[in-house]
């Protein structure tokens, strides 16, 4: 799904108040993703806490630290050093998981 497809789906299906345009829906979606991105960029991983965002029924995004490691160059097979990086992981929520697996009880 592309960003524009998401905007179109939200605009058509969610019973928005009169006067809300596709441009406004796009601005809201952009704002949500910008805030999530800023949150994960600015937050720090500590031993006591891991930055996370949970959307009930959908899932949880969490900032993770991937330690440095040694890899292999795919063509030459030579070892290369891969530096430590930060990434975001996603764990599917129970409601979405059951819908994906056809458990529509």
C-alpha positions in Angstrom: 0.0 0.0 0.0 1.3 3.5 -0.8 0.8 6.6 1.1 -1.7 7.9 -1.4 -3.7 4.7 -1.2 -3.9 5.0 2.6 -5.1 8.6 2.3 -7.8 7.5 -0.2 -9.0 4.6 2.0 -9.2 6.7 5.1 -11.0 9.5 3.2 -13.6 7.1 1.7 -14.3 4.7 4.6 -14.1 6.5 7.9 -17.2 8.7 7.9 -15.3 12.0 8.3 -17.2 15.2 9.0 -18.3 17.4 6.1 -15.6 19.7 4.9 -12.6 17.4 5.5 -10.6 17.1 2.4 -8.1 14.5 1.1 -5.4 17.2 1.7 -6.4 17.4 5.4 -6.4 13.6 5.8 -2.9 13.6 4.2 -1.7 16.3 6.6 -3.0 14.3 9.6 -1.4 11.1 8.4 1.9 13.0 7.8 1.7 14.5 11.3 1.2 11.1 13.0 4.1 9.5 11.2 6.3 12.6 11.8 5.6 12.5 15.5 6.3 8.8 15.7 9.5 9.2 13.9 10.6 12.1 16.1 9.7 10.1 19.2 11.9 7.2 18.2 14.8 9.4 17.0 14.8 11.5 20.3 14.2 8.7 22.8 17.0 6.8 24.4 17.3 3.1 25.1 18.3 2.4 28.7 18.5 -0.7 30.9 15.3 0.4 32.6 13.2 1.2 29.6 12.8 0.7 25.9 11.0 3.3 23.9 7.8 1.8 22.5 4.5 2.8 20.8 1.5 0.5 21.2 -1.6 0.8 19.1 -4.2 -1.5 20.7 -5.4 -4.3 18.5 -2.7 -3.5 15.8 0.6 -4.0 17.5 3.7 -2.5 19.2 6.7 -0.7 17.7 9.8 -0.7 19.8 13.2 0.9 19.4 16.0 -1.6 19.5 19.8 -1.4 19.5 21.6 -3.9 17.2 25.1 -4.4 18.4 28.2 -4.3 16.3 29.1 -7.6 14.5 31.2 -9.1 11.8 29.7 -9.9 8.5 30.9 -11.2 5.1 31.1 -9.3 1.8 28.7 -11.2 -0.4 31.0 -11.3 -3.5 34.5 -11.7 -2.0 33.6 -13.5 1.3 36.0 -11.1 3.2 35.0 -10.3 6.7 33.6 -6.7 7.2 32.8 -4.9 10.4 29.1 -3.8 10.7 28.7 -1.0 13.2 26.1 -0.7 16.0 22.8 0.6 14.7 19.4 1.5 16.1 16.2 0.1 14.5 12.5 -0.2 15.1 10.9 -3.6 15.6 7.2 -4.5 15.3 5.2 -7.1 17.2 1.7 -7.9 15.8 -1.2 -7.3 18.3 -3.5 -10.2 19.2 -6.6 -8.8 17.4 -4.7 -8.2 14.1 -3.0 -11.6 14.4 -6.3 -13.4 14.8 -7.8 -11.5 11.8 -4.8 -12.4 9.7 -5.2 -16.1 10.5 -8.9 -16.1 9.8 -10.1 -16.4 13.4 -13.0 -14.0 12.8 -15.2 -15.3 15.7 
